[in-house]
Amino acid sequence: MNRKTFLKTLSGGTLAAAFLPNMLFAENFNNISKKASRKLTVLHTNDQHSRIEPFDSSYTKNPNQGGFARRASLIQSIRKEENNVLLLDSGDTFQGTPYFNFFGGELEFRLMSMMGYEASTLGNHDFDNGLEGFLKVQPNAKFPFICSNYDFKNTILDGQTVPYKILDKNGIKVGLFGVGIELEGLVGKKNYGETKYLEPVEIANHYADFLKNEKKCDLVICLSHIGYDYENEPNKICDKKLAALTDNIDLILGGHTHTFLKEPEVFKNKSDKNVLVNQVGWAGLLLGRLDFFFDENKKVQNVAWNNQVIGDRILV
């Protein structure tokens, strides 16, 4: 990804038709908040890969970009402006710099907790120190790990993750579940042990239906680490296929393929309703942001987006 293309992601926009396909895009964004009675700001990352510090200024692709401290500063500034913020991650926090080699993920989890992350799922690299390594540093994460299609029943992680989570965000009921990629052939057997992989589409349909229809969640979000798309493997399940083969999911926050989406993509689900999919590359170079505007019945009326570059213009 070259610098020119990357910087295009600085621009934001509105997806007024994301959930209501017959609505026109809002020309006057300032009027959106006047018509909506509630707003939820969803911030998200994926594939951080232990990139604690910004890339060096001599790095050819994304010089002097990224860094946990800058991200923390940006998140703090957004929280000062917005009353209702949800911060999520889609896995692969581990592996990529000496910080992981020395501290095994403890530093990443401590910093994410300080930033106020409210949930994450597990990526394949989060198994790189084995189940024992993850369990050792997990207490430093003051947020839950949501793994719906990994069965840890016969492992030391039994009871250490949850299959779903419901959060009340200022009256907006948000249901979260998470799906991960198949570990066999990607992760060494000794690292995941007796972890069982469950087919993600079936699991996603189950939890999305449960959260939307039984638990009456106003917004259902899938934290996904199965990848955005696989052009050379058309039969492989990815976020695009997951959106098309399921119902009741409003938003898929993806990871694994390090895909830089300029804006959230809109796909049709099994019932011909729209599903948003977003992914923000890797290494903490971007902070994804989606603002959901709800009416008095807590139905989504508009969605605004801004996948923001973490650069040296952000004060630390």
C-alpha positions in Angstrom: 0.0 0.0 0.0 1.7 3.3 -1.1 1.6 6.5 0.9 -0.8 8.3 -1.5 -3.4 5.5 -1.4 -3.0 5.2 2.4 -3.6 8.9 3.1 -6.9 8.8 1.2 -8.3 7.0 4.2 -8.1 10.3 6.1 -11.4 11.3 4.6 -14.7 10.4 6.2 -18.2 10.1 5.1 -21.8 9.1 5.9 -23.6 5.9 5.0 -27.2 7.1 5.5 -28.4 4.2 3.4 -26.4 1.5 5.1 -29.3 0.1 7.0 -32.2 1.9 5.2 -31.4 1.3 1.5 -34.2 3.6 0.3 -32.9 6.7 2.2 -30.8 9.2 0.4 -27.3 10.0 1.6 -27.4 12.9 4.1 -26.0 16.1 2.4 -26.0 18.1 5.7 -24.2 15.9 8.2 -24.9 18.4 11.0 -28.6 17.7 10.7 -28.1 14.0 11.4 -27.6 14.4 15.2 -30.6 16.7 15.4 -32.9 14.0 14.0 -31.4 11.1 16.0 -32.1 10.8 19.7 -29.1 8.5 20.5 -25.6 8.1 19.1 -23.0 5.4 19.5 -19.4 5.8 18.4 -17.7 2.5 17.6 -13.8 2.6 17.5 -11.9 -0.5 16.5 -8.5 -1.9 15.6 -7.2 -5.2 14.3 -3.8 -7.0 13.8 -1.8 -4.7 16.1 1.1 -7.2 16.1 2.9 -5.7 19.1 3.6 -2.4 17.2 4.0 -0.4 20.4 6.0 2.4 18.8 5.4 4.3 15.6 7.2 3.2 12.5 10.6 4.9 12.0 10.7 8.0 9.8 12.9 6.1 7.4 10.3 3.4 6.8 9.4 3.5 3.1 5.7 2.7 3.3 4.2 4.4 6.3 7.0 6.5 7.9 6.4 8.0 11.4 2.9 6.5 11.6 1.2 4.3 14.2 2.1 3.9 17.9 0.1 3.0 20.9 0.6 6.4 22.7 -0.7 8.4 19.7 -3.7 6.0 19.4 -4.4 6.5 23.1 -4.3 10.3 22.7 -6.7 10.1 19.8 -9.1 7.9 21.7 -9.0 10.2 24.6 -9.8 13.2 22.5 -12.8 11.4 20.9 -14.1 10.4 24.4 -13.9 14.1 25.3 -16.2 14.9 22.4 -18.5 11.9 22.5 -20.5 10.6 25.4 -21.1 7.1 24.1 -17.9 5.3 22.9 -17.3 1.6 22.4 -13.7 0.4 21.8 -13.1 -3.1 20.3 -10.3 -5.2 18.7 -10.4 -8.1 16.3 -7.3 -10.1 17.2 -3.7 -10.7 16.5 -2.5 -8.4 19.2 0.6 -10.5 19.5 3.8 -11.0 17.5 5.8 -8.7 15.3 8.3 -6.8 17.5 10.8 -7.5 20.3 8.2 -6.2 22.8 6.3 -9.5 22.3 9.5 -11.6 22.5 10.5 -10.0 25.8 7.1 -9.5 27.5 4.9 -12.2 25.9 1.9 -9.8 25.3 1.7 -8.4 28.8 2.6 -4.9 27.7 0.1 -4.9 24.9 -2.7 -6.0 27.2 -1.7 -3.4 29.9 -1.8 -0.6 27.3 -5.1 -1.7 25.8 -6.6 -1.8 29.2 -5.4 1.7 29.9 -7.0 2.8 26.7 -10.3 1.3 27.8 -10.8 -1.5 25.3 -14.1 -3.3 26.1 -13.7 -6.5 24.2 -11.4 -8.4 21.8 -11.4 -11.7 20.0 -8.4 -14.1 19.5 -6.4 -14.1 16.3 -4.1 -17.0 15.2 -1.0 -15.1 16.4 -2.4 -14.8 19.8 -1.6 -18.6 20.1 2.1 -18.0 19.3 3.2 -18.6 22.9 0.7 -21.5 23.3 -2.3 -21.6 25.5 0.0 -21.4 28.6 1.6 -18.2 27.3 -1.8 -16.5 26.6 -3.2 -17.6 30.0 -0.1 -16.2 31.8 -0.6 -12.6 30.5 -4.4 -12.6 30.2 -4.9 -11.1 33.7 -3.3 -7.9 32.4 -6.3 -7.5 30.0 -9.2 -5.8 31.8 -11.6 -6.7 29.1 -13.1 -10.0 27.9 -12.0 -12.2 25.0 -15.0 -13.2 22.9 -14.5 -16.5 21.1 -17.7 -18.1 19.8 -16.3 -20.8 17.4 -13.3 -22.0 19.5 -14.2 -24.7 22.0 -11.7 -24.6 24.8 -13.5 -27.1 27.0 -10.6 -29.6 27.1 -7.9 -27.0 27.5 -6.5 -24.7 30.2 -8.5 -21.8 28.6 -11.8 -23.4 29.5 -13.8 -20.6 31.1 -11.2 -17.9 30.3 -13.1 -16.6 27.2 -16.8 -16.0 26.6 -18.9 -16.8 23.6 -20.8 -13.5 23.6 -21.1 -10.3 25.5 -23.9 -7.8 25.9 -23.1 -4.1 26.7 -25.5 -1.4 27.6 -24.1 1.8 26.1 -26.2 4.7 27.3 -29.5 2.8 26.6 -28.2 1.2 23.4 -28.0 -2.6 23.8 -25.0 -3.9 21.9 -24.5 -7.7 21.4 -21.0 -8.9 20.6 -19.7 -12.3 19.4 -16.5 -13.4 17.8 -15.3 -15.8 15.2 -11.8 -16.9 14.5 -9.9 -18.7 11.6 -9.3 -22.4 11.5 -6.0 -23.0 13.5 -5.1 -26.4 11.9 -2.4 -25.9 9.3 -1.9 -22.3 10.4 -0.8 -22.7 14.1 1.3 -25.5 15.5 -0.8 -28.2 17.2 1.2 -27.9 20.4 0.2 -24.2 20.6 -3.6 -24.7 20.5 -3.8 -28.2 22.0 -7.3 -29.7 22.1 -9.0 -26.4 21.0 -11.9 -27.3 18.7 -12.7 -25.2 15.7 -16.4 -24.8 15.0 -17.8 -23.8 11.6 -18.1 -20.0 11.7 -21.2 -19.5 9.6 -23.4 -21.8 11.7 -22.0 -20.3 14.9 -22.5 -16.7 13.6 -26.1 -17.4 12.7 -26.8 -19.0 16.1 -25.3 -16.1 18.2 -26.6 -13.3 15.9 -30.2 -14.7 16.2 -29.8 -15.2 19.9 -28.5 -11.6 20.5 -30.9 -9.9 18.1 -34.1 -11.9 18.7 -33.8 -13.4 22.2 -31.8 -10.7 23.9 -33.3 -7.9 21.9 -30.0 -6.2 21.1 -30.3 -2.9 19.2 -26.9 -3.5 17.4 -25.2 -6.9 16.8 -21.4 -6.8 16.1 -19.2 -9.7 15.0 -15.5 -9.4 15.9 -14.0 -11.5 13.1 -10.6 -12.9 12.6 -11.3 -14.9 9.5 -10.2 -12.5 6.8 -11.9 -10.0 4.5 -11.6 -11.9 1.2 -9.5 -14.7 -0.5 -9.4 -14.2 -4.3 -7.4 -17.3 -4.9 -9.5 -19.4 -2.5 -13.1 -18.8 -3.6 -14.6 -21.4 -1.3 -12.9 -20.2 1.9 -15.1 -18.5 4.4 -14.3 -14.8 4.8 -16.1 -11.7 6.0 -17.8 -11.1 2.7 -19.2 -14.6 2.7 -20.1 -14.4 6.4 -22.2 -11.3 5.7 -24.0 -13.0 2.8 -24.7 -16.3 4.6 -26.0 -15.0 7.8 -28.9 -12.9 9.3 -29.1 -10.4 12.2 -25.5 -9.1 12.0 -25.3 -5.3 11.7 -21.6 -4.9 11.7 -18.6 -7.1 11.1 -15.2 -5.8 12.3 -12.6 -7.8 10.6 -9.0 -8.9 10.8 -6.4 -11.4 9.7 -5.9 -10.3 6.0 -4.5 -6.8 6.9 -7.0 -5.2 4.6 -7.0 -1.4 4.4 -10.6 -0.5 3.6 -11.1 3.1 2.5 -14.6 2.9 3.9 -16.9 0.3 5.4 -18.3 -2.1 2.7 -22.0 -2.9 2.5 -23.2 -6.4 1.7 -26.6 -8.1 1.6 -27.4 -10.8 4.1 -29.6 -13.8 3.6 -32.7 -11.7 4.1 -31.5 -9.0 1.6 -30.7 -6.6 4.5 -27.5 -4.6 4.6 -24.4 -5.6 6.7 -21.5 -3.3 7.2 -17.9 -4.7 7.1 -14.9 -2.7 8.1 -11.2 -3.6 8.6 -8.3 -1.2 9.2 -5.1 -2.9 8.0 -2.6 -3.8 10.6 0.1 -2.5 13.0 -2.2 0.2 14.5 -1.7 2.5 11.5 -5.4 3.3 11.5 -8.2 3.7 14.1 -11.5 2.6 12.6 -14.5 4.7 13.6 -18.2 4.3 12.8 -20.9 6.6 14.3 -24.4 5.1 14.6 -27.3 7.4 14.9 -30.5 5.9 16.4 -34.1 7.2 16.4 -36.4 7.2 19.5 -37.1 3.6 18.9 -33.4 2.7 18.8 -33.4 1.9 15.1 -30.4 2.9 13.1 -31.1 6.0 10.9 -27.6 7.0 9.7 -24.0 5.8 9.9 -21.0 8.0 9.6 -17.4 6.7 9.2 -13.8 7.8 9.5 -10.9 5.4 9.3 -8.3 7.8 10.7 -4.6 7.6 10.2 -2.5 7.5 13.4 0.2 10.0 12.4 2.6 12.5 13.9 -0.1 15.2 13.9 -1.8 13.4 16.8 -0.3 14.9 20.0 1.1 12.5 22.7 
